Amino acid sequence: MGKPHPIETLTLIPSSGGRFEVTLNDELIYSKAATGQHTTNEFIVSEVRKRLK
């Protein structure tokens, strides 16, 4: 396995109503509304890295 891609830019966009969603290039990676749970930083980083390969 090679060196992970660096994440050069990350933009947080405030929402309302307790929503927490993570998208990458318009693809939904995680939705608190869909799961009913909070996620972890590790999960988000892992999912982003999978899609950057």
Secondary structure, DSSP 8 states (H G I E B T S, - for coil): ---------------STT--EEEETTEEEEEHHHHSS---HHHHHHHHHHHH-
